[in-house]
Amino acid sequence: MRRRISYRPWIFLGVSLIFLFALPSSSVQSIRKGGTHSVMLGFNSMNWLGKLFTFHAKDHKEEILQLVLENKDLKKQIETLTEQLAFERSLAEQIEKLRTLSTLQIEDNYWKEFFRRRSLELTAKIHLQLQALPANVIYRDPSSWSSSLWIDIGEDDNRFLGASIVMKNSPVIQGTSIVGVVEEVEKKRSRIRLISDHALKLSVRAIRGEKQNPSSLHLAKGELCGSCSSKYRNRSSLLRGVGFNYDFSDEESLARDLRTGSLATSSKELLLQIGDLLVTTGMDGIFPAGFEVAMITKIDPLQEGATFYTLEAQPTAQQLDHLKAVWVLPPLLFDNP
């Protein structure tokens, strides 16, 4: 069966064209203006929708940026709280050690004196830490990364507390480990010289075994400093030790032989070993005695005719290159310039 073709659409189109050609010019112009207006209205609507979309996209982008900044701030607060909790936990452990030492009943005069010294040292440390101020690291110049940094406390904090805590030569710690010393104090910030800078020197001595344990040994004394210069970009936290010997007797022991470590009245004991803990002696007048500094990682061979050992050591402070928070102790001398 043949399909029937419909001519109605063509008839409608023809009649429409005849109608348009028969219209007066004024009517055609009106129709044109109306069509143009409709098209422009459509374009304006699309433009308005585009602007609305752009506005919402921009607003959404700013909201995301705000969330990122808030998350970063929260992360910083969590890190600070973590450091504070670790500090308080360390302080509680030291107080418990002091309580244990104070209850020991010992008849031997040598050990009685040994534990008395440990108690006095620990008491002084706790006293200083109870006065310590927490601080956040706010800036660290990449060109002097291992030499110095800035923290967010200064003279205003001293005035608020009514005490001289943040001052030049105030020791700076993380837990029970020395990380540096205050070098410059401004109203709201302070600059810290790190132990990894070669210009900062600490008087230390080697301890083998737990510090408060009767079996521990207080051995060679020397000087520790950083291995990097503030003039050059260097992120090494390795420390260098020089002048280590035990040539003179002190309250801990009689003098020991440099090469054998022997006493006149006892067997040999090496003055230094890898793994020995280096702690402050207090003899430099800046850092209080008994704070941890580093662990010995390398001992240079003793040369013929040498009068002391040299060594390398790794700081006991965790992540010295990435410090987030520290504690500032009051200076040993309050009349420092």
TALIN-V159834 format. One line per field, one symbol per residue. burial: b if it has 24 or more other ideal C-beta (glycine too) atoms within 12 Angstrom, else e. A space follows every 50 residues. Layout:
# TALIN-V159834
burial = ???
This chain:
# TALIN-V159834
burial = eeeeeeeeeeeeeeeeeeeeeeeeeeeeeeeeeeeeeeeeeeeeeeeeee eeeeeeeeeeeeeeeeeeeeeeeeeeeeebeebbebbeebbeebeebbee beeeeeeeeeeeebbebbbebbbbbbebbebbbbbbbbebeeebbbbbbb bbbbeebbeeeeebbbbbbbbbbbbbbbbbbbbebeeebbbbbbbbbbeb bbbbbbbbeebbeeebbbbbbbbbbbbbebeeeebbbbbbbbbbbbeeee ebbeebebeebeeeeeeebbbbbeebbbbbbbebebbbbbbbbbbbbebe eeeeeeebbbbbbbbbbeebbebbbbbbbbbbeeeee
